[in-house]
Amino acid sequence: MTINRMCVGCRTRESTEQLVRIVSVNRQATVDLSRSAPGRGAYVHRDQECIQNAIIRKQLARALRVTGELDCGALNDL
């Protein structure tokens, strides 16, 4: 069964196999490879352009419902 999610960077729908789930842990964006971490998750393509769009436009923080600054340093390794 394929579940479609929206990429917060480019706003296109893809299957979850093509997207990476991001969660917020203590206001730090973390990649959830197991796709089972507790809390809200946001999905983004592994493409650097989508990741940067999500960070710059603050879509990632909005999707994760984080108030204040979200540390996205760990996402640069994607």
Sine and cosine of phi, psi and omega as CSV:
sin_phi,cos_phi,sin_psi,cos_psi,sin_omega,cos_omega
0.00,0.00,0.77,-0.64,-0.04,-1.00
-0.97,-0.23,0.78,-0.63,0.04,-1.00
-0.95,-0.30,0.77,-0.64,0.03,-1.00
-1.00,-0.07,0.68,-0.73,0.07,-1.00
-0.76,-0.65,0.31,-0.95,0.00,-1.00
-0.98,-0.20,0.72,-0.69,0.09,-1.00
-0.96,0.28,0.79,-0.61,-0.01,-1.00
-0.97,0.26,-0.21,0.98,0.01,-1.00
-1.00,0.09,-0.73,0.68,-0.06,-1.00
-0.91,-0.42,-0.08,1.00,0.07,-1.00
0.90,0.45,0.48,0.88,0.10,-1.00
-0.97,-0.25,0.46,-0.89,0.00,-1.00
-1.00,-0.04,0.71,-0.70,0.03,-1.00
-0.62,-0.78,0.22,-0.97,0.10,-1.00
-0.96,0.28,0.41,-0.91,-0.06,-1.00
-0.90,0.43,-0.37,0.93,0.03,-1.00
-0.93,0.37,-0.41,0.91,-0.03,-1.00
-0.99,-0.10,-0.04,1.00,-0.03,-1.00
-0.88,-0.48,0.35,-0.94,0.04,-1.00
-0.94,-0.33,0.69,-0.72,0.03,-1.00
-1.00,-0.01,0.75,-0.66,0.02,-1.00
-0.90,-0.43,0.71,-0.71,0.07,-1.00
-0.81,-0.59,0.33,-0.94,0.04,-1.00
-0.97,-0.24,0.83,-0.56,0.07,-1.00
-0.84,-0.54,0.95,-0.32,-0.04,-1.00
0.82,0.57,0.74,0.68,0.00,-1.00
0.88,0.47,0.43,0.90,0.07,-1.00
-0.85,-0.53,0.83,-0.56,0.02,-1.00
-0.94,0.33,0.80,-0.60,-0.07,-1.00
-0.77,-0.64,0.65,-0.76,0.04,-1.00
-0.98,0.22,0.76,-0.64,-0.01,-1.00
-0.96,-0.27,1.00,0.03,-0.04,-1.00
-0.93,0.37,-0.50,0.87,-0.02,-1.00
-0.98,0.18,-0.24,0.97,-0.02,-1.00
0.85,0.52,0.48,0.88,-0.03,-1.00
-0.70,-0.71,0.21,0.98,0.02,-1.00
-0.92,0.39,0.56,-0.83,-0.02,-1.00
-0.94,0.34,0.41,-0.91,0.07,-1.00
0.99,-0.15,-0.02,-1.00,0.00,-1.00
-0.94,0.34,0.55,-0.83,0.05,-1.00
-0.79,-0.61,0.47,-0.88,0.09,-1.00
-0.81,-0.59,0.57,-0.82,-0.05,-1.00
-0.94,-0.35,0.62,-0.79,-0.01,-1.00
-0.53,-0.85,0.50,-0.86,0.09,-1.00
-0.92,0.38,0.37,-0.93,0.07,-1.00
-0.96,0.28,-0.06,1.00,0.00,-1.00
-0.93,0.36,0.76,-0.66,-0.05,-1.00
-0.88,0.48,-0.55,0.84,0.00,-1.00
-0.91,0.42,-0.68,0.73,0.03,-1.00
-0.91,0.42,-0.65,0.76,0.00,-1.00
-0.90,0.44,-0.72,0.70,0.00,-1.00
-0.91,0.42,-0.64,0.77,0.05,-1.00
-0.88,0.48,-0.67,0.75,-0.01,-1.00
-0.91,0.42,-0.59,0.81,-0.01,-1.00
-0.97,0.24,-0.76,0.65,-0.07,-1.00
-0.90,0.44,-0.68,0.73,-0.02,-1.00
-0.99,0.15,0.00,1.00,0.00,-1.00
0.87,0.49,0.41,0.91,0.03,-1.00
-0.95,0.31,-0.54,0.84,-0.02,-1.00
-0.92,0.40,-0.74,0.68,0.02,-1.00
-0.89,0.45,-0.61,0.79,0.01,-1.00
-0.92,0.38,-0.68,0.73,0.00,-1.00
-0.91,0.41,-0.56,0.83,0.01,-1.00
-1.00,0.06,-0.07,1.00,-0.01,-1.00
0.84,0.54,0.73,0.68,0.03,-1.00
-0.99,-0.15,0.80,-0.60,0.09,-1.00
-1.00,-0.01,0.62,-0.78,-0.04,-1.00
1.00,0.08,-0.36,-0.93,-0.05,-1.00
-0.99,0.15,0.61,-0.79,0.08,-1.00
-0.93,-0.37,0.84,-0.54,0.01,-1.00
-0.98,0.20,0.91,-0.41,-0.06,-1.00
-0.94,-0.35,0.36,0.93,-0.03,-1.00
-0.87,0.49,-0.55,0.83,-0.04,-1.00
-0.95,0.32,-0.31,0.95,-0.05,-1.00
-0.99,0.15,-0.22,0.97,0.01,-1.00
-0.93,0.38,-0.34,0.94,-0.01,-1.00
-0.98,0.17,-0.22,0.97,0.04,-1.00
-0.92,0.39,0.00,0.00,0.00,0.00
